[in-house]
Amino acid sequence: DIQMTQSPSSLSASVGDRVTITCRASQSISTYLNWYQQKPGKGPKLLISVASSLQTGVPSRFSGSASGTFFTLTISSLQPEDFATYYCQEAYTMPLTFGGGTKVENK
Amino acid sequence: EVQLVESGGGLVQPGGSLRLSCAASGFTFSSYDLNWVRQAPGKGLEWLSYISTTGDTRYYADSLKGRFTISRDNAKNSLYLQMNSLRAEDTAVYYCVRDRASSGWAYWGQGTLVTVSS
């Protein structure tokens, strides 16, 4: 099974900060990597698919990139509505796996 | 508008069974692969199972050890998850999710809470 190692597990940041979250796959998954945002009491929201494709309606301050088995989600300028938990997900093969999540908190 | 509405959750004793349902609307149900995903309280997301459009192909998380069965009824626009031999660690919110993971999961249900406790 593919393991997804997501880091950090939590971070504190302020509005306007640049935030970077990474995921490392235990083996090659090409660019089959999705990013989700989840707020308390809500279901996950798809932000980015296939590593870097921004979903319709998602602000352009969110971006994704890939380098080999390393994937990055970047929020260029953190906004108040961005405080949430973020998950990566490999979509390459079964069983599908998620990263452990990154909670972005207000400093 | 795409809608996925889960039902069937509730309190069940350890060792018991439960059948979750997901009623879909707003799209051609028979054209989409589907999945179940769960989230234990305060924990991360865990993919459980996948079913293809016709139901011919199904996958499960290793952790389920054959206790859960996914199925669908395209005539009723419904997805199901039969859960047997339930354990405390199965306590979670269970989500119905549309599409293959390679497309990204844009459509999720609101979730249904399953609590396994005596």
Interface residues (C-beta under 8 A of the other chain):
Chain A: D1 Y32 N34 Y36 Q38 G43 P44 L46 I48 S49 V50 S53 Q55 Y87 Q89 E90 A91 Y92 M94 P95 L96 T97 F98 G99 G100 G101
Chain B: N35 G44 L45 E46 W47 Y50 Y59 Y60 A61 D62 Y95 R100 A101 S102 S103 G104 W105 A106 W108 G109 Q110 G111
